[in-house]
Amino acid sequence: MAELYFDDLTPGTVVDLGTTVVDRDEMVAFSARFDPQPFHLHEAEGERVFGGLAASGWFTASLWMRAYVDAVLSRAASLGSPGGDEIAWPAPVFAGDELHAEMEVLEARVSRSRPSMGLITLRGTLARTGDGAVVYRSRFTGMFEVRPTAP
């Protein structure tokens, strides 16, 4: 049973999604399968382009998504997402980086056509804990059930 509903996610709410450390083997395996660009696979090319072997941005987005699922969606009355309007990787991610994830609720409204559902505009961020550099930023809509009223 869900414990987190649309009603709990008000604008201004910031949720700490925890930290993760980037595992080199996972990072390279992901790139080999889904984003096999040389600077994601070969140390020398990564060094030339980014100053080190760099994670795929899609891998970085997956790290944020995992943190979001673990901290929020796994206990929420989530109804998915119709998408977003921003995704950015403003700084590279390297093996061994410790990344801190957050989610911020920017806007919230009940659906006009489906009043049992709320639409929440969210900002997701990942920042490197060592220097505070933001390495991932997204803005998207999450759909959540409105808390049911007691009969």
Secondary structure as the mmCIF struct_conf table of DSSP 4:
data_model
#
loop_
_struct_conf.conf_type_id
_struct_conf.id
_struct_conf.beg_label_comp_id
_struct_conf.beg_label_asym_id
_struct_conf.beg_label_seq_id
_struct_conf.end_label_comp_id
_struct_conf.end_label_asym_id
_struct_conf.end_label_seq_id
STRN STRN1 LEU A 4 LEU A 4
HELX_RH_3T_P HELX_RH_3T_P1 PHE A 6 ASP A 8
TURN_TY1_P TURN_TY1_P1 PRO A 11 GLY A 12
STRN STRN2 VAL A 14 VAL A 21
HELX_RH_AL_P HELX_RH_AL_P1 ARG A 24 PHE A 34
HELX_RH_AL_P HELX_RH_AL_P2 PRO A 38 LEU A 41
HELX_RH_AL_P HELX_RH_AL_P3 GLU A 43 PHE A 50
BEND BEND1 GLY A 51 GLY A 52
STRN STRN3 ALA A 54 ALA A 54
HELX_RH_AL_P HELX_RH_AL_P4 GLY A 57 ALA A 71
TURN_TY1_P TURN_TY1_P2 VAL A 72 VAL A 72
HELX_RH_3T_P HELX_RH_3T_P2 LEU A 73 ARG A 75
STRN STRN4 ALA A 76 ALA A 76
STRN STRN5 SER A 78 SER A 78
STRN STRN6 GLY A 83 ALA A 88
BEND BEND2 ALA A 91 ALA A 91
STRN STRN7 PHE A 94 PHE A 94
TURN_TY1_P TURN_TY1_P3 ALA A 95 GLY A 96
STRN STRN8 GLU A 98 VAL A 110
BEND BEND3 ARG A 112 SER A 113
TURN_TY1_P TURN_TY1_P4 PRO A 115 SER A 116
STRN STRN9 MET A 117 ARG A 128
TURN_TY1_P TURN_TY1_P5 THR A 129 ASP A 131
STRN STRN10 VAL A 134 GLU A 145
HELX_LH_PP_P HELX_LH_PP_P1 VAL A 146 ALA A 150
#
